Amino acid sequence: MKVLTNDVFCGAYLLTQGARLIDLLVDRTPARACGTFVFEGDNLLDHQEAYSRGEATAPVKHIRDAVTHLRACLARALRESTARPHSHRRVANL
């Protein structure tokens, strides 16, 4: 199953539940740039719903490490996308 989110903390929670980050989509417009994380794994929709309901729990260190990882991936993807403003870009090598 695949799920998408642009919420770094939700993504971090999904990583702690066994998800794999398989893609990062960058959308760059004149106003701003943003990224969407694409995860793959088992029961991800259930985990995403638990996060949305405020029922998600995970070790703090694991969440902190996952947030740091996702922010680094996003920063790298945004830097790499500056060569192509106003475009949708798929970023590999996560």
C-alpha positions as CSV (number, residue, x, y, z in Angstrom):
1,M,0.0,0.0,0.0
2,K,1.2,3.5,-0.7
3,V,0.2,6.8,1.1
4,L,1.2,10.4,0.4
5,T,1.6,13.2,2.9
6,N,3.3,16.6,3.1
7,D,3.2,16.4,7.0
8,V,6.8,15.7,8.1
9,F,5.6,14.5,11.6
10,C,3.0,12.1,10.1
11,G,5.8,10.8,7.7
12,A,8.1,10.3,10.6
13,Y,5.4,8.4,12.5
14,L,4.9,6.2,9.4
15,L,8.6,5.5,9.2
16,T,8.5,4.3,12.8
17,Q,5.7,1.9,11.9
18,G,7.8,0.2,9.2
19,A,7.0,2.4,6.1
20,R,9.6,3.0,3.5
21,L,10.1,6.4,1.8
22,I,10.0,5.6,-1.9
23,D,9.6,9.0,-3.5
24,L,9.5,12.7,-2.8
25,L,7.5,14.9,-5.1
26,V,8.4,18.6,-5.3
27,D,5.9,21.2,-6.4
28,R,7.6,24.6,-7.1
29,T,5.4,27.6,-7.8
30,P,6.1,31.3,-7.8
31,A,4.6,31.6,-4.3
32,R,6.4,28.7,-2.7
33,A,7.8,25.2,-3.0
34,C,6.5,22.2,-1.2
35,G,7.2,18.5,-1.0
36,T,5.0,15.4,-0.8
37,F,6.4,12.3,0.7
38,V,5.4,8.9,-0.8
39,F,5.6,5.9,1.5
40,E,5.0,2.2,1.0
41,G,4.3,-0.5,3.5
42,D,1.7,-2.6,5.2
43,N,-1.3,-1.0,7.0
44,L,-0.1,2.5,6.3
45,L,-3.7,3.9,5.9
46,D,-4.5,2.6,9.4
47,H,-1.4,4.2,10.8
48,Q,-2.1,7.5,9.0
49,E,-5.7,7.5,10.4
50,A,-4.4,6.8,14.0
51,Y,-2.0,9.8,13.6
52,S,-4.9,12.0,12.4
53,R,-7.0,11.0,15.3
54,G,-4.2,11.8,17.7
55,E,-3.8,8.2,18.8
56,A,-0.3,7.6,17.4
57,T,2.5,6.7,19.8
58,A,6.1,5.9,19.1
59,P,9.4,6.3,20.9
60,V,10.5,10.0,20.9
61,K,14.0,9.3,19.7
62,H,12.7,7.4,16.7
63,I,10.3,10.2,15.8
64,R,13.1,12.8,16.2
65,D,15.5,10.8,14.0
66,A,12.8,10.3,11.4
67,V,11.9,14.0,11.3
68,T,15.5,14.9,10.9
69,H,15.9,12.4,8.0
70,L,12.7,13.6,6.3
71,R,13.7,17.3,6.6
72,A,17.1,16.6,5.2
73,C,15.5,14.8,2.2
74,L,13.1,17.6,1.7
75,A,15.8,20.3,1.9
76,R,18.0,18.4,-0.6
77,A,15.0,17.9,-3.0
78,L,14.1,21.6,-2.8
79,R,17.7,22.6,-3.5
80,E,17.9,20.3,-6.5
81,S,14.6,21.6,-7.8
82,T,15.7,25.2,-8.0
83,A,17.1,24.6,-11.4
84,R,13.6,23.9,-12.7
85,P,11.2,26.6,-11.2
86,H,7.5,26.3,-11.7
87,S,7.6,22.5,-12.3
88,H,6.6,19.3,-10.7
89,R,9.6,17.2,-10.1
90,R,10.2,13.7,-8.9
91,V,13.3,13.3,-6.8
92,A,15.1,10.0,-6.5
93,N,18.0,8.8,-4.3
94,L,16.2,9.1,-1.0
